[in-house]
Structure formats: structure tokens, C-alpha cells
Amino acid sequence: MSGDVSTDVRGDTARAIAAGRRPRRWGAWYVALHRFRVMRSYTGTVVVAGIGNPLIYLYALGVGLATIVDTDLDGVSYLVFVAPALLASAAITVASEEFTYPIMLGYKWNPTFTGMSASPLRPTQIVDGVVISVAVRMTVNLVLFFALILVFGAAPSPIAFLSIVAGLLGGLAFGAVLMGYTSTLEEDTGQLAMVMRFIVLPMTLFSGTFFPLSTFPIWLQWIGWISPLWHSTELARVFSYGYSEPIWLTVVHVAYLAALIVIGWAWSRRIALRRLNR
């Protein structure tokens, strides 16, 4: 009888260990799946951000404002010029939504991250899963946006679809750093609202989004130079209509955005280890 009990115990132990191996290996994807299910609760916002906003902006700026902008920019119409910038801005918008309050929610307001870390999931996998889920949502939004750009006839280059990649790089570059910053907050006493007002808004206005960066005074151009939005916008324009720039500058765009992603992602993982392993 005791032998049967020992066998049952060993069997239960083996099954428990086996059950823990899968989350240890695929934990980030479990977290991403959780985030997808959470996103279902605000599907309307996702749809509006993916279809409604692009449609409004493309029509208002690319068609409406374009009627009073009587000069070509970079040798193309204003609609073709501004469309890649709006696409890149859409990725920044998604990053601003997903890497701020949902992160505070997971750490503080409804500490799901704490619950996840009590399971076989590692803190770093939680961060990875969040980034994966946001990257997927961002890609969906960008694909929808690009489809509307095609409808408006604002993507003349045969490799214009690569502007989706440029937008994704910009969104993740900004979002990863923003996630790291949000992860450091123990309380939100207005810091995230300040980020929206004094970082996201100026970045949108002074990153060559609506007019070339060179048209701004030199004392304002530095905002664009350090802005992920400017780098992703310029890269998207290269792909979208063959914007002419030195190859070294294109390499700088990619390297700068990749560096921000790596730095922000590593920073977020480090903070997660500190906060969730207390």
C-alpha cells in the first residue's frame, strides 16, 4: 500500500514539474495571450485607433489641408508627404496607450504582474509578453493604416509596405523607453499626464511630421533629432515614396531606433526583476 502511495506522490511530482516547464519556456507568450484577452475589453478603442483616426487624419490633412498647400514637398504632393508621418504617429499613439497606464495597472492598481511572478513565470517573461502583445496590436493598426493610405493613393513606391516596419520600429523605440520609465513609478501623481503633454505632443509637432524639419528654427530642430518619431518618419518616407537622403542617415535611423528598443527593453526587464522579486 505504501508503495502505491509513493508511486502516486512521485507521479504527482513529475506532473507538477512537467506543468511548470511549459510556462518557463513559453511564459512570454502566455503573458501576451493574457494581454490580448484584456485588449478585448476595449476593442472599440482599437478599431477606432486602427481605422477611424487614420481616415480622419488622412482626409483632414492629406486632402483638406493639401488644398491650401500649393507647393510640392520633396517633389511629391502633400498627401504623399504627410501619409508616412501619420502612419509613424499612429504607432507612437499605440505605445502611449499600452506602455503607460496598463503598466501601472499591472504593478500597482491591479497587481496582475505580482500574481504572474508568483507562478513559474519569470519577471523578464512578463515584460517580454507585454512587449509582444503591444507589437502585435501596433502591427495590426499599422497594416490597417497602410491599407487606407493605399486607398488614398499615397504610397507610390513598390516597397511602400516597408513603412509599416519603420512605424513599428519607432513605436517600439519610444514605447520600450516609456515602459521603463512607467515601471519606475510607485504612484502616478500626474507624471504620465505630463509625459503626454510635454513629450508626446511636442514630439509630434516638432518631428517633421507635417512639414520638413529643416523649416523649423535651428533651436527647435534638436527635438526632431532625438525624437524616435522623426527617425521613423524619415525612414517611412524613404520606403513610401523614395525620399532622397544619404544612405548613412538611413542607417542612423535604424541604429538609433534599435538602440532605444534594446535600452528600454533591458531597463524594463531590470526594473521588473527588482520590483517582482522583493
Disulfide bonds with the S-S distance in Angstrom:
none
